[in-house]
């Protein structure tokens, strides 16, 4: 009698305390998987208020996306280029 072996691999991505990046969103403008930030993290990164992040995203100066879970995220590479 033969025994079947099944190997199950689970992949998890998580933010690390040492600043390691995780790719957790597909930016519709960049058309690739990118690391994303919350609105609060993006505001702290740019040293502006959260409302300004919203207006920059609405004007298209930075890229914003909604995750499958419904969270509002900001494309980090669009912040590195800087709001235009």
Secondary structure, DSSP 4 states (H G I P E B T S, - for coil): ----------------TT------EEETTTTEEE-EE-HHHHHHHHTS-HHHHHHHHHHTSS-EEE-TT--EEEEHHHHHH---
